[in-house]
Structure formats: C-alpha cells, structure tokens
Amino acid sequence: MEIVGAGQWRESEERYQHLVHMLPDGLIVLSEGHIVFANFAFLSMIGVNKQEEIIAQPIHKFVHSDYLEQFSTNIRYLIREANPSNFIYFKLIRLDQETVEVELRAVAVKFDGKPAVQLIIHDISNQKRMEASLNEKDYLYKSLMESVVAGVFVVQNYNIVYTNPYLAEMFGYKEEELLSLSPIDLMAEEEIIKIRNEVMNGRVIGRDQFPLKFKGVKKNGCIIYLEGNSSIIMFNGLPSLLGTVQDVTFKQEKEKTLRDSAKLYQKMIKFVPEPIMLSDQGIILYVNKLAMQVFGIAEDIQIIGRSVFEFIHPNDHDSLMETMESIMSSDEPTPFQERVIIRSDGQYLDVELSCIRINNYLGKDVMLTVIRDLTDRKQSEELLIRSEKLSAIGQLAAGVAHEIRNPLTALKGFTQLLSAKYPEQPHYFTIMANEIDRISLIVNEFMTLAKPHFSKFHNEPLEPILQSVISILETQAILLNVELKVCYDHTRPSVYCNVDQLKQVFLNIIKNALEAMPQGGEVVLTVTTMEDGYVHIRIKDGGPGIPEELIKRIGEPFVTTKEKGTGLGIMISTRIIEAHKGTLQLSSVINEGTVVEIKLPIQEQQQEESLG
C-alpha cells in the first residue's frame, strides 16, 4: 500500500481524517520510529487529549519495558508477512503510567513520499480481564463441583461428558471409567425411559428443571437409591442434562422398615375384633373395617387425613383434647370413657373410647383408639330398666289392686244411692261417678300388667289383624277428620302371635295417632317385609310431635302427652311385642309428627308361651 502524495493528501485530508478518526481501534503512522500521525482512538488509549502532544514522539516511549527489546523485530516480522491479519501482543504505557494490553497489526506505507509503517492497535485489556474472570469462575465452579458432597454429572446424547469425584465414588468407579460409560450402564433401561419422558414432557410445557428419583447400579452390582434435581443447559453448543444426586439408600431402607412396621401394625389391627383407629395429633391415619362401620363409611379414604374432631360431638372436644395431651406422655392406656360420635349420615352414636400411645409408627408416636359401640348395651340397659319397672308395677298392682277395688265398689254404690236420694244435685254425683270409673280403669290396667294371661300362639296372617283394628277405628278417624292410609307390600306376611294381644297393641298405637291430631290430618300405616326375617310395621301421624326429653320416658307409668292418659298403654304394648320376640320403638320430630316402628319375626315356630 502507498500513501498518496502530499498534494493529493491535502486535497483528501478532511475525508481521510474523518475515516481514521472514526475507527474503534487505535491507528498510528511511524516514520523512522517516530509518530507522525495518530487517530482519536489511540490518543484515548494512551491518555492524550491532543494529537500535537505525541507527534514526533518516539514510539518506544509508549511501549512497556518488557516488550521494548523485541518490539522493532516484531514490527519488521509483521511487515514481511503477506497476511496482514497476523498480530503481536504487547503492552502500552499510558502517560499516567497505567498499562494497556493490546494486539498490534503492522503494514508498510509511504508518508510524504518516505517509507513509513502504519500500526493498527486493538485494546484487549477488557477482554483479558474477562478471560481472567472466566478462568477464575471456571476454576471456582470446578472446585465447587470437585468438592461438593453430592454427585454431579452432565449427560449429552446418552453419554456422560462430565462427572465429579463424588459421583464416581458413589458408583464405585474412577472418574475416567465413569466417563467411558453410558447412563444405561448405571441404571435400568426403564429408569432411563422414565427420566427421558419426564424431561421431554416438561420441555413441552416450558419447564427447565426436573426432580430425579431413580435406582442406580454400582460397579459391584449393588442397587443404590438416588434422589436429586436436574436442569437443561447448553454444553459445548449442545443441550445437555446437568444433574445433582444424593445417595438415599439408607433413607429408603429406613422408610421400608417403617412401612413394613406400619403394615404389621395394620395387619394386627385389621383382625382385632374391636373398632380401631390410629391418629397423629388429631389427624386420622388408619381405621379398620369395624371402625368404618361405626363411623358409617364404606371406604377408608372418606376418613383418612381428616381431623378426629370432625366425628366427635362438640361437647366432648375439650375432654378429648385433654386425653390426647396426657396419653402422649404416658405408656398406660386410658380407661374407657363415654363419648358421642357423629356418623357420616349425621346420626349420633353413643360409644366408649380407650386410648394408648403407639411408638414408631412410620417413624412417629401416634395414638391408638379402641372404640366400643354402646348402642346394644344402652338398649339392654333400657330393656332391663323397663323390665324392672314392669316387675315393680306388677308387684305393686298385685299387692294393692284388690284392696283398691273393694273400696271402689262401695264408693260407686253409695254414690249411686246418694244421687237417687238427692236428685236436685246431679252434677256433683256425675263428677264423682266419672272419677271412680277413672280409678277403676287405672286399676284394671294395673291388673293387666300384674295378672298373668296364658294365651296360645299361632301362625296368623298379619293383614287381617290390622284390617280388623282399622275397621274399629275408622269411625273415630272420620269424626276427627283424619285419613287412614294403609300400604302393604306384595309379601303379605304371617307372624307367630296371639291375635287378641296384637289387636290390643295396634288399637292402642293407632288410637294414639288419631288422638294426636284433633284438627285432622293423615295417619300412614306401612307394612314391609325385610331381608332380616322381620316384618316392619310403621305407623306415622302428623301431630305436634313429642319433645325429646319426654320421648325418652314414654312407657313409664303416668308419663303421657294426653290430658287424661295413664301412660300404661305404651308400657303394656311394649310388653306384648317383646313377648312376641319383637321390638317397639318411638321417634318424633316437633311439628312434624311421631313414628312408631314395630318389628315382628315372620312365622317363627315356637312352643306355646304365656305372657307374664
């Protein structure tokens, strides 16, 4: 290249100055080792404001002493090379004595008709600092990877391209051995497919990080369990999987031991003939089948994970909380305590609970609760109390009924005599006669309880018995504006019974239902044969209902909702039904009515029995 002559230079100086001063790299022209031209980039590079400050200055003034000796030789070498892209590295000295690392290219030119050298100088200080920083980071990252207490790997195209010493030791290999293997050598093929599918599916939805959980195979063939995380990175220009894993074999074995222990507990509990529940701080962990029946659920998933307090009556919450706190600090079981359970259908169930602490169930201490349904016991106790009441009433009736009847006969006779003698005052004698008749009725009902009636039982169809009672009460129903509805199923069952006594029961119950609706309404009688071998007779009225505190006492003497009732009708009816091996139960809802449910066994062949 030849620089233009002086005349031409002056003609194109403005354009030339603009071009060279716009260059990002420094540009200088040397003539006999002195600077005869420099652009703005070079001025800035060595800390000079004006070109005049360095023109005619020797270039060696700005070359670092370490590079002075070979500087001229290197320049001559660059000039001789045919390829102008070759460069040499050296350091410049700024006016403030700071060092600048540069790359230099040189080409021979002419300046004012004389041989000269044009130098293009590229500042690489920032690049060098960046490279140094990157080298430091590479060293830091490598040090971290080499010393981290976790296995680190990079997999690319099913090849392990990086592993740290910890991972190699984890699998029992040397690093170079591990790098020669494929992931398929370290884990089962199905594990690789699972991880690949998870990564591919994750990438579809934009995920870059993926949890790892798989079984590995050590060099000696042993199985190890690994858990960790992985992410997609670019390595050598290709997408790769970077992962870190920990050996959790001990954890897996411990968890398996705990699971086996829990399964053993559950297997033992499953066959215990008591309802059993396990809970942790009030959260239900396990229930056996008998406990599911108590709570009224079909599947344990309906209750596991829920709070035990959801199934305990609020009145018992405080005492249950105290029990839970005390049981976890003791190895002794609590005595059985009565509680009320709320079943899944909302019904209340009387139970008793006993709790004890169980150690190391899935690694924690939990509470085992034994549940006993008190329904049968409560019913038995009620039957026993009722039986004792009947017995007491019978003894009372036997002792005083005859003694009461004799004075009543005299009182009735004298009342009639006096009413005939004093006809001007009939009102008082009528009241006296009615009250004496009332006393006689009570005495007769007492005698019904006290006096044994020996009656024979036979198989009889139930429908005619009920129909005869309904025929008797139809007139009263019409007078009270009450509609009697009767619904039979298709079975038309027979029962082993005494017809007269059953008629007395149905007469009492249906008559009570009619009298409960003086303003009119509807009484529905339903007869259904059930699979349990019993016929269910259900009598429902639409009356005002019976208060809860009173319905529990129905059947006791003189407990009645009628103004002139004695309460003995339900007691006698209950006794008759029980003698027929059946049950009689009342339920009521205020302002909706009362339901009487009678259960009788179907065609139960028995020997002749008596009602006592």
Legacy VTK file of the C-alpha trace (Angstrom):
# vtk DataFile Version 3.0
C-alpha trace
ASCII
DATASET POLYDATA
POINTS 612 float
0.000 0.000 0.000
1.277 3.505 -0.805
0.085 6.626 0.837
-0.913 9.350 -1.624
1.383 12.325 -2.349
1.403 15.468 -0.279
-0.677 17.445 -2.729
-3.289 14.759 -3.029
-3.157 14.212 0.762
-4.056 17.816 1.335
-6.926 17.553 -1.168
-8.429 14.478 0.618
-7.272 15.263 4.187
-10.721 16.061 5.508
-12.171 12.817 4.262
-9.184 10.785 5.473
-9.232 12.415 8.907
-12.896 11.625 9.302
-12.484 7.968 8.362
-9.466 7.158 10.510
-10.768 9.068 13.480
-13.993 7.028 13.363
-12.088 3.747 13.684
-12.684 1.977 17.059
-9.061 0.731 17.082
-6.019 2.928 17.516
-4.140 3.858 14.305
-0.705 5.497 14.128
1.885 6.079 11.388
5.576 5.761 12.259
8.409 7.301 10.271
11.898 6.347 11.394
10.455 5.150 14.713
8.618 8.418 15.456
4.889 9.050 15.464
3.827 11.228 12.532
0.043 10.544 12.770
-2.388 9.178 15.398
-6.202 8.872 15.427
-8.503 9.711 18.314
-8.805 6.072 19.469
-5.042 5.845 20.015
-4.951 9.213 21.772
-7.626 7.965 24.176
-5.813 4.640 24.606
-2.623 6.321 25.958
-4.390 9.152 27.805
-3.584 12.068 25.457
-6.051 14.818 24.581
-4.396 16.396 21.512
-2.528 14.884 18.613
0.221 17.543 18.895
1.267 16.086 22.262
2.610 12.876 20.687
3.518 13.860 17.135
7.294 13.411 16.607
7.488 11.371 19.818
9.344 8.017 19.550
7.027 5.014 19.752
9.336 3.350 22.269
8.228 5.943 24.808
4.818 4.239 24.889
5.989 0.586 24.846
6.224 -1.363 28.092
9.821 -2.146 29.062
9.136 -5.894 28.954
8.462 -5.623 25.215
10.993 -2.978 24.112
13.759 -5.352 23.134
11.669 -7.347 20.643
9.280 -4.583 19.574
11.174 -3.456 16.470
11.930 -7.044 15.450
8.241 -7.981 15.735
7.213 -4.970 13.654
9.615 -5.951 10.876
8.246 -9.512 11.027
4.676 -8.292 10.577
5.655 -6.098 7.642
7.349 -9.006 5.872
4.292 -11.325 6.344
1.973 -11.456 3.403
-1.079 -11.945 5.683
-1.937 -8.578 7.296
-4.237 -10.295 9.849
-1.258 -11.544 11.890
-0.716 -9.681 15.111
1.620 -9.479 18.064
0.752 -8.980 21.715
2.413 -6.283 23.794
1.647 -3.665 26.424
1.410 0.097 26.014
2.339 2.620 28.712
-0.105 5.476 29.093
1.044 8.949 30.130
-0.302 8.183 33.634
1.941 5.080 33.624
-1.014 2.684 33.563
-0.574 -0.437 31.410
-2.806 -1.241 28.452
-2.780 -4.724 26.900
-3.066 -4.599 23.124
-2.849 -6.581 19.900
-0.882 -4.914 17.079
-1.003 -5.319 13.323
1.515 -3.573 11.009
1.753 -2.732 7.329
4.404 -0.787 5.317
3.201 2.500 3.795
4.640 5.767 2.428
4.120 9.041 4.245
5.076 12.282 2.481
6.945 10.169 -0.015
9.040 8.468 2.609
8.863 4.820 3.803
6.653 4.510 6.896
4.815 1.941 8.983
1.103 2.011 9.807
0.156 0.314 13.094
-3.406 -0.757 13.970
-3.651 -1.276 17.731
-6.588 -3.128 19.360
-7.142 -2.688 23.121
-7.664 -6.142 24.645
-7.477 -5.140 28.323
-11.191 -5.709 28.909
-11.042 -8.976 27.016
-8.094 -10.139 29.091
-9.842 -9.154 32.289
-12.926 -11.021 31.161
-10.894 -14.095 30.267
-9.181 -13.940 33.619
-12.559 -13.630 35.296
-13.912 -16.544 33.290
-10.868 -18.603 34.162
-11.385 -17.753 37.794
-15.046 -18.714 37.550
-14.177 -21.917 35.734
-11.721 -22.736 38.464
-14.244 -21.816 41.134
-17.004 -23.892 39.529
-14.646 -26.786 39.023
-13.506 -26.559 42.637
-17.104 -26.489 43.777
-18.053 -29.462 41.644
-14.978 -31.373 42.753
-15.578 -30.765 46.469
-19.388 -30.692 46.718
-20.854 -33.509 48.831
-23.200 -34.643 46.072
-22.875 -36.468 42.785
-22.719 -34.112 39.802
-22.966 -35.181 36.162
-23.603 -33.847 32.665
-25.241 -36.171 30.120
-25.264 -35.370 26.421
-26.679 -37.640 23.726
-26.801 -40.584 26.161
-23.133 -40.106 27.049
-21.666 -38.975 30.368
-19.484 -35.982 29.454
-18.752 -34.811 32.990
-18.723 -36.367 36.445
-17.307 -35.202 39.734
-15.280 -37.480 42.035
-18.165 -37.859 44.491
-20.443 -39.396 41.861
-17.693 -41.733 40.670
-17.072 -42.887 44.238
-20.834 -43.267 44.769
-20.983 -45.807 41.932
-17.638 -47.399 42.784
-15.784 -46.210 39.652
-12.861 -43.939 38.881
-13.723 -40.722 37.065
-12.171 -41.812 33.784
-14.045 -45.139 33.989
-17.353 -43.389 34.567
-16.773 -41.065 31.600
-16.424 -44.076 29.332
-19.851 -45.404 30.329
-23.368 -44.664 29.194
-26.209 -43.924 31.658
-27.699 -47.257 30.662
-24.692 -48.906 32.351
-25.609 -47.221 35.634
-29.369 -47.716 35.786
-32.128 -49.917 34.417
-33.458 -49.087 30.968
-36.952 -48.392 32.308
-35.474 -45.788 34.677
-33.814 -44.015 31.719
-37.072 -44.080 29.747
-38.941 -42.638 32.735
-36.445 -39.773 33.156
-36.379 -39.090 29.407
-40.184 -38.932 29.257
-40.309 -36.591 32.240
-37.751 -34.275 30.634
-39.448 -34.336 27.235
-42.910 -33.747 28.692
-41.514 -30.969 30.872
-39.878 -29.269 27.917
-43.216 -29.278 26.077
-44.799 -27.198 28.864
-41.746 -24.962 29.242
-40.059 -26.487 32.281
-36.267 -26.425 32.589
-35.802 -28.172 35.933
-36.791 -31.717 36.807
-36.631 -33.763 40.013
-34.680 -37.013 39.853
-35.569 -40.193 41.686
-34.210 -43.493 40.416
-32.369 -46.717 41.225
-28.729 -46.977 40.231
-26.432 -49.987 39.767
-22.970 -49.800 41.319
-19.864 -51.339 39.755
-20.211 -54.340 42.089
-23.848 -54.836 41.063
-25.427 -53.448 44.236
-28.555 -51.323 43.943
-28.485 -47.770 45.298
-31.342 -45.282 45.504
-30.665 -41.747 44.273
-32.634 -38.518 44.564
-31.840 -35.027 43.316
-32.571 -32.388 40.705
-31.607 -31.726 37.115
-31.873 -28.947 34.551
-31.321 -28.401 30.842
-28.104 -26.496 29.993
-26.045 -25.764 26.880
-22.717 -27.611 26.966
-20.282 -27.273 24.036
-23.084 -25.827 21.979
-25.485 -28.739 22.559
-28.414 -29.128 25.006
-27.382 -31.340 27.909
-28.783 -32.536 31.228
-26.973 -31.297 34.335
-27.889 -33.226 37.458
-27.016 -33.451 41.133
-27.946 -36.535 43.162
-27.614 -37.879 46.683
-27.435 -41.488 47.818
-30.654 -42.055 49.793
-30.325 -45.834 50.074
-30.217 -45.691 53.866
-33.275 -43.447 53.876
-35.113 -45.829 51.544
-34.239 -48.829 53.703
-35.369 -46.986 56.837
-38.611 -45.937 55.173
-39.165 -49.521 54.006
-38.601 -50.736 57.565
-41.089 -48.155 58.818
-43.607 -49.107 56.130
-43.206 -52.787 56.944
-43.674 -51.962 60.630
-46.783 -49.907 59.826
-48.158 -52.730 57.660
-47.560 -55.151 60.512
-49.429 -52.838 62.887
-52.252 -52.511 60.391
-52.394 -56.260 59.780
-52.619 -56.893 63.525
-55.220 -54.171 63.974
-57.234 -55.342 60.966
-58.098 -58.643 62.637
-58.637 -57.295 66.142
-62.371 -57.829 66.897
-62.755 -54.224 68.018
-63.123 -50.971 66.055
-59.606 -49.449 65.972
-58.403 -46.010 64.844
-54.859 -44.565 64.588
-54.345 -40.806 64.715
-51.430 -38.367 64.773
-52.113 -35.110 66.620
-55.795 -35.500 65.864
-55.382 -36.447 62.164
-56.739 -39.897 61.325
-54.112 -42.207 59.802
-55.864 -45.572 59.733
-59.180 -47.223 60.590
-60.059 -50.901 60.397
-63.300 -52.218 58.898
-65.136 -52.356 62.208
-64.274 -48.708 62.852
-65.539 -47.797 59.363
-68.859 -49.407 60.277
-69.004 -47.344 63.470
-68.406 -44.109 61.532
-70.869 -45.168 58.826
-68.436 -45.106 55.883
-67.734 -47.619 53.124
-64.135 -46.657 52.202
-61.283 -45.567 54.476
-60.434 -42.779 52.000
-63.566 -40.998 53.280
-61.986 -40.513 56.711
-58.174 -40.823 56.474
-56.465 -37.441 56.605
-59.390 -35.743 58.336
-59.489 -34.460 61.922
-60.911 -36.791 64.541
-62.772 -33.795 65.981
-64.999 -33.770 62.887
-66.522 -37.034 64.133
-66.748 -36.229 67.853
-69.639 -34.269 69.361
-68.536 -30.690 70.238
-69.454 -31.287 73.890
-66.647 -33.871 74.071
-63.922 -31.829 72.299
-62.290 -30.409 75.432
-62.114 -33.730 77.266
-60.767 -35.469 74.153
-58.057 -32.798 73.806
-57.008 -33.401 77.424
-56.890 -37.148 76.790
-54.695 -36.661 73.694
-52.249 -34.464 75.614
-51.951 -36.860 78.551
-51.725 -40.073 76.529
-48.658 -38.919 74.573
-46.708 -38.571 77.818
-47.632 -41.978 79.192
-47.357 -45.640 78.246
-50.564 -46.563 80.058
-53.934 -46.840 78.310
-56.776 -44.617 79.410
-59.877 -46.162 80.963
-62.891 -46.402 78.697
-64.717 -43.070 78.574
-68.157 -42.436 77.116
-68.259 -40.168 74.079
-70.746 -39.295 71.336
-69.660 -39.897 67.718
-71.193 -38.063 64.771
-71.596 -40.603 61.972
-71.219 -39.711 58.303
-75.035 -39.570 57.961
-75.242 -37.033 60.813
-76.637 -39.518 63.336
-75.278 -39.522 66.894
-73.849 -42.743 68.300
-73.013 -43.423 71.943
-69.587 -45.064 72.241
-66.800 -45.506 74.740
-63.142 -44.884 73.882
-59.847 -46.104 75.302
-56.548 -44.685 74.003
-52.890 -45.712 74.195
-49.677 -44.401 72.656
-48.030 -46.457 69.889
-44.311 -45.842 69.343
-42.525 -45.700 65.975
-45.480 -45.954 63.620
-43.968 -44.668 60.348
-41.273 -43.042 62.457
-43.539 -41.175 64.844
-45.539 -41.706 68.022
-49.272 -41.960 67.350
-52.435 -42.625 69.328
-54.371 -45.880 69.022
-58.031 -45.645 69.978
-60.309 -48.605 70.705
-63.982 -47.815 70.073
-66.929 -49.700 71.551
-70.454 -49.141 70.310
-72.746 -48.681 73.295
-75.987 -48.961 71.310
-76.704 -52.583 72.249
-75.628 -52.020 75.836
-77.797 -48.903 76.141
-80.752 -50.780 74.680
-80.146 -53.696 77.016
-79.923 -51.325 79.953
-83.154 -49.640 78.877
-84.838 -53.030 78.488
-83.580 -54.064 81.901
-84.824 -50.844 83.485
-88.150 -51.239 81.727
-88.380 -54.844 82.852
-87.608 -53.830 86.401
-90.274 -51.116 86.192
-92.795 -53.639 84.880
-91.880 -56.035 87.618
-92.223 -53.333 90.274
-95.552 -52.203 88.825
-96.747 -55.789 88.697
-95.817 -56.354 92.321
-97.476 -53.074 93.277
-100.597 -53.943 91.298
-100.789 -57.430 92.787
-100.468 -56.005 96.277
-102.979 -53.174 96.111
-105.310 -53.709 93.151
-107.747 -55.946 95.006
-107.645 -53.702 98.079
-108.488 -50.692 95.890
-111.321 -52.471 94.061
-113.304 -53.265 97.234
-113.492 -49.619 98.456
-114.229 -48.519 94.884
-117.240 -50.858 94.735
-118.581 -49.364 97.950
-117.921 -45.796 96.792
-119.638 -46.421 93.495
-122.693 -47.972 95.186
-123.092 -45.158 97.717
-122.633 -42.562 95.003
-125.478 -44.075 93.007
-127.608 -44.256 96.189
-126.935 -40.622 97.083
-127.562 -39.436 93.529
-131.009 -41.087 93.681
-131.714 -39.535 97.117
-130.643 -36.054 96.117
-131.692 -35.660 92.506
-131.527 -31.837 92.771
-127.649 -32.013 92.731
-126.859 -34.458 89.822
-123.736 -32.539 88.647
-121.568 -33.414 91.632
-122.632 -37.069 91.635
-121.798 -37.319 87.919
-118.265 -35.995 88.583
-117.808 -38.455 91.438
-119.034 -41.367 89.312
-116.668 -40.420 86.412
-113.662 -40.172 88.708
-114.495 -43.533 90.310
-114.696 -45.052 86.813
-111.290 -43.476 86.035
-109.789 -45.081 89.144
-111.314 -48.416 88.097
-109.722 -48.065 84.624
-106.286 -47.462 86.122
-106.721 -50.430 88.472
-107.780 -52.642 85.539
-104.675 -51.595 83.557
-102.530 -52.353 86.572
-104.203 -55.766 86.794
-103.419 -56.346 83.126
-99.740 -55.913 83.960
-99.911 -57.897 87.189
-102.187 -60.767 86.258
-100.650 -63.461 84.058
-102.604 -64.281 80.904
-101.879 -67.627 79.418
-102.563 -67.464 75.690
-101.689 -69.751 72.837
-99.688 -68.544 69.816
-100.427 -69.480 66.208
-99.197 -68.544 62.751
-101.599 -65.858 61.591
-101.597 -63.552 58.551
-100.866 -60.007 59.668
-103.121 -58.176 57.210
-106.497 -59.361 58.626
-105.358 -58.462 62.148
-104.523 -54.914 61.112
-107.652 -54.627 58.947
-109.960 -55.550 61.846
-108.337 -52.851 64.032
-108.641 -50.258 61.259
-112.337 -51.128 60.829
-112.909 -50.434 64.522
-111.130 -47.058 64.369
-112.451 -45.805 61.010
-115.485 -44.143 62.585
-113.307 -42.257 65.091
-110.970 -41.224 62.268
-113.885 -39.759 60.282
-115.131 -37.848 63.307
-111.630 -36.364 63.834
-111.257 -35.611 60.100
-108.195 -37.909 59.923
-107.451 -40.004 56.832
-106.158 -43.521 57.485
-103.778 -44.730 54.760
-102.569 -48.340 54.717
-99.738 -49.587 52.451
-98.905 -53.305 52.242
-96.049 -54.775 50.236
-96.592 -57.761 47.968
-95.434 -60.385 50.515
-98.486 -60.490 52.804
-96.500 -61.965 55.724
-97.714 -64.136 58.577
-96.489 -63.900 62.163
-96.402 -66.278 65.078
-98.649 -64.472 67.546
-101.634 -64.159 69.817
-104.220 -62.348 67.700
-106.100 -60.626 70.533
-102.954 -59.262 72.110
-101.617 -57.914 68.780
-105.001 -56.282 68.152
-104.730 -54.620 71.562
-101.280 -53.250 70.598
-102.348 -51.900 67.196
-105.540 -50.496 68.692
-103.525 -48.570 71.317
-100.944 -47.224 68.839
-103.330 -46.203 66.037
-105.785 -44.704 68.546
-102.932 -42.612 69.994
-102.041 -41.445 66.464
-105.631 -40.371 65.777
-105.966 -38.540 69.075
-102.699 -36.681 68.388
-104.458 -34.817 65.525
-107.714 -33.308 66.865
-107.655 -30.792 63.977
-107.465 -33.531 61.353
-104.642 -34.852 59.233
-103.248 -38.135 57.968
-102.086 -41.368 59.618
-99.994 -43.638 57.389
-99.540 -47.323 58.227
-96.884 -49.156 56.205
-96.151 -52.906 56.291
-92.852 -54.092 54.783
-91.147 -57.497 54.882
-87.397 -57.049 55.286
-84.468 -59.346 54.456
-83.591 -59.581 58.136
-86.528 -62.003 58.673
-88.784 -59.420 60.298
-91.902 -57.601 59.192
-91.726 -53.863 59.882
-94.988 -52.098 60.799
-94.595 -48.317 60.689
-97.335 -46.007 61.999
-96.796 -42.279 61.386
-99.027 -39.410 62.411
-98.890 -35.727 61.523
-99.372 -34.451 65.053
-97.369 -31.886 67.017
-94.698 -34.412 67.967
-93.216 -35.294 71.345
-90.365 -33.307 72.966
-87.020 -35.119 73.049
-86.770 -35.033 76.847
-90.220 -36.653 77.121
-89.913 -39.290 74.407
-87.131 -40.997 76.362
-89.569 -41.551 79.227
-92.526 -42.748 77.158
-93.511 -46.147 78.554
-93.089 -45.166 82.179
-96.250 -45.186 84.333
-98.209 -41.922 84.159
-95.803 -40.385 81.610
-98.142 -39.333 78.808
-98.974 -36.467 76.465
-102.720 -36.961 76.958
-104.611 -34.874 79.460
-106.352 -37.915 80.974
-103.907 -40.629 79.981
-102.138 -43.037 82.336
-99.093 -43.894 80.228
-99.746 -47.591 80.757
-100.945 -48.257 77.183
-97.447 -47.989 75.630
-95.996 -50.000 78.547
-98.487 -52.818 78.012
-97.995 -52.692 74.213
-94.215 -52.868 74.605
-94.535 -55.854 76.908
-96.786 -57.678 74.424
-94.458 -57.013 71.466
-91.413 -58.169 73.458
-93.299 -61.359 74.331
-93.675 -61.852 70.566
-89.864 -61.598 70.205
-90.190 -58.216 68.538
-89.374 -54.578 69.280
-91.348 -51.355 69.588
-89.601 -48.004 69.122
-90.812 -44.395 69.066
-89.270 -41.411 67.306
-90.651 -37.928 66.956
-89.929 -34.538 65.412
-91.614 -31.433 66.808
-94.278 -30.045 64.430
-93.790 -32.978 62.053
-95.266 -35.904 63.919
-94.460 -39.178 65.674
-93.443 -42.548 64.233
-93.946 -45.887 65.970
-91.996 -48.773 64.447
-92.853 -52.348 65.367
-90.740 -55.320 64.263
-92.132 -58.863 64.464
-90.451 -62.109 63.378
-92.083 -63.796 60.396
-93.644 -67.246 61.055
-91.386 -68.060 63.988
-92.444 -71.540 65.158
-92.421 -71.720 68.929
-93.926 -73.738 71.656
-96.931 -72.403 73.432
-95.937 -69.488 75.588
-97.608 -67.252 78.073
-97.390 -63.546 78.624
-96.406 -62.646 82.155
LINES 1 613
612 0 1 2 3 4 5 6 7 8 9 10 11 12 13 14 15 16 17 18 19 20 21 22 23 24 25 26 27 28 29 30 31 32 33 34 35 36 37 38 39 40 41 42 43 44 45 46 47 48 49 50 51 52 53 54 55 56 57 58 59 60 61 62 63 64 65 66 67 68 69 70 71 72 73 74 75 76 77 78 79 80 81 82 83 84 85 86 87 88 89 90 91 92 93 94 95 96 97 98 99 100 101 102 103 104 105 106 107 108 109 110 111 112 113 114 115 116 117 118 119 120 121 122 123 124 125 126 127 128 129 130 131 132 133 134 135 136 137 138 139 140 141 142 143 144 145 146 147 148 149 150 151 152 153 154 155 156 157 158 159 160 161 162 163 164 165 166 167 168 169 170 171 172 173 174 175 176 177 178 179 180 181 182 183 184 185 186 187 188 189 190 191 192 193 194 195 196 197 198 199 200 201 202 203 204 205 206 207 208 209 210 211 212 213 214 215 216 217 218 219 220 221 222 223 224 225 226 227 228 229 230 231 232 233 234 235 236 237 238 239 240 241 242 243 244 245 246 247 248 249 250 251 252 253 254 255 256 257 258 259 260 261 262 263 264 265 266 267 268 269 270 271 272 273 274 275 276 277 278 279 280 281 282 283 284 285 286 287 288 289 290 291 292 293 294 295 296 297 298 299 300 301 302 303 304 305 306 307 308 309 310 311 312 313 314 315 316 317 318 319 320 321 322 323 324 325 326 327 328 329 330 331 332 333 334 335 336 337 338 339 340 341 342 343 344 345 346 347 348 349 350 351 352 353 354 355 356 357 358 359 360 361 362 363 364 365 366 367 368 369 370 371 372 373 374 375 376 377 378 379 380 381 382 383 384 385 386 387 388 389 390 391 392 393 394 395 396 397 398 399 400 401 402 403 404 405 406 407 408 409 410 411 412 413 414 415 416 417 418 419 420 421 422 423 424 425 426 427 428 429 430 431 432 433 434 435 436 437 438 439 440 441 442 443 444 445 446 447 448 449 450 451 452 453 454 455 456 457 458 459 460 461 462 463 464 465 466 467 468 469 470 471 472 473 474 475 476 477 478 479 480 481 482 483 484 485 486 487 488 489 490 491 492 493 494 495 496 497 498 499 500 501 502 503 504 505 506 507 508 509 510 511 512 513 514 515 516 517 518 519 520 521 522 523 524 525 526 527 528 529 530 531 532 533 534 535 536 537 538 539 540 541 542 543 544 545 546 547 548 549 550 551 552 553 554 555 556 557 558 559 560 561 562 563 564 565 566 567 568 569 570 571 572 573 574 575 576 577 578 579 580 581 582 583 584 585 586 587 588 589 590 591 592 593 594 595 596 597 598 599 600 601 602 603 604 605 606 607 608 609 610 611
